[in-house]
Amino acid sequence: MGLARRIAGAVFLLLLLALGLAAWGRFRAPSAAERDALELLRVDSTPLPAKNAWHALWLLDYIIPAGEREAAYAQDLAQLRDRAVAVRAGTPVPPFRKWAENHYAALPKLTDDDRAAICRPVSQCLAQVRTHPEATRLALTRHADRLAAIAGLAGMDYLWNDMPPVTAAPGPDIGDVQALWLTAAASDFVEGRQQEGLAQACTSALTMRRLHVGGNDALGSMITARWAIEAGGLAMDMLAQMPDDAPVPAICAAAFAPPVDADVDFCEVSRAQWRGSFGSVENFPVVEHGAGGASWLLSRDQTRRLAAPAFVAACKADVRAAELADAHLDDAIQPRPTPDFIDRIGNVQGVDLAVAGVPNFVPYLRRNRDYAATLRMFGTALWLRTLKGDYRTLAARVAARPASVNPPGSRPIKAGPDGISLVMDLYAPVDGERVTTVPLPVPAS
C-alpha cells in the first residue's frame, strides 16, 4: 500500500510538472528579438491614398470612365471582404464575378492570332515586328483601347494589394500587359519613330521599377521586376541599333539610374504575408477543437512569437545592404522557427503551424539582387555611350565604369566575346537563363 501511494504521488508530481511546463510554454514572454519582430510587423504601412495600379489592373478588361473606376473597384472589394467572412465561417460561396461585368462594356480579348503577333519573348521583339509588320499593326489597332489603359500605368504610384486573402477569387489581369505595351514601342521604332519607341520602352521600364518599389504583393513584386528588365532589354536592343552618338531620351537615364535601397526592399511583401496568415485573428490558421472553437493544443500568441523573426528578415537594413551590394545571400539570413521542449509541450499544434507556415523569402531576395545587378548593367551600357572618342578596348572601358554601377564586391560585368556586347552571370536564374547579355552599338568606322 505504501509503495502504491508513493507511485501515485510521483505520478501526481509528474503531472503537476507537465502542467507547469505547459503553462510556462503557454504564457512565456517573447525574447527581445521576437518582441522587436512582432512590433515591426504590427506597424501599419498602408500607403497614403494615391493612384493604385492594382485597381487599374483589376479592372483592365472593362471600359469604365475614369471618375467611376474607384467606385467600381470598391464594389468588388466589399464583395471580397464579405466572401472572406463566409469562407471562414464555412459558408458555401458562389463563383466570383466582378461587379463591372454587369455594368460596363468589356474590352475585346486578345485572340490566339493577336498573341502570336505581339512580342513573345520580348528578347526577339524588334525582329518579330520586322518580320510580321502587318499582323503586329492589326493587333495593336484592334486593342488600341486596352493599350491606352496599359500606358496609363505610367501615371500610377504603387502596386498595393488591398484585398483580403480569399480562395477562388481571380487576380488582376496581367497576362498580356507588358507584351502589348512593348510591342507598341517596338512597332514605333521599326516604323521609323525611333525616339518615340525608345521613350516608350524606357517609360515602361521606369513605370515597372516604380511599381516594384511600391508593392506589397509577392507575385506583383516578381512580375514588376521582370517587366522592368524586359522593357530595359528592349530599350538596350533599340540603342544597339541606333548610332552611338544618337540622343537618348532623358527618361531612359531615370529608368536605369543606379539602384537604391528601395529597389531591393522586400519588407512590405513579407509584412503582407504575415498579415494574411499569422498576424490576423481572422486569417490565423486554426484546427477547431471543443466548444466555441477553442483549442488547448494551440496558442496564437506563442505561435506568432515563434514565427515573427522569420518574417522580418527582409526588413533588416543589413540584409537590404547585402542585396544592394550584390553580396552572397545565405539561407541563414532568414531565421527559421526554433521551438524548444517547452514550446512543444504548451503549443503542440502551434509549433507545427509555425514551422510549416513560414514562407522562404530568400529566393525572392536573391532575385532582387539579380534585378539590381541588371539595372546596373543597363546603366553601364548608357554610361559607355558618354565616352566619346575613347578608343580603349571595350574591356578596358567597362573596367573603368564608376562605382555607382560597379560597387565593391559586385559581380563582374564583362565585355562579350564579340566586342560589342556586355555579359553578366545571373545568380538566381529565371527560366533556365544563367547569363544575360546587352548588345551595344557597332562603333562608327
Order of alpha helices (4+ residues) and beta strands (2+ residues): alpha-alpha-alpha-alpha-alpha-alpha-alpha-alpha-alpha-alpha-alpha-alpha-alpha-alpha-alpha-alpha-alpha-alpha-alpha-beta-beta-beta
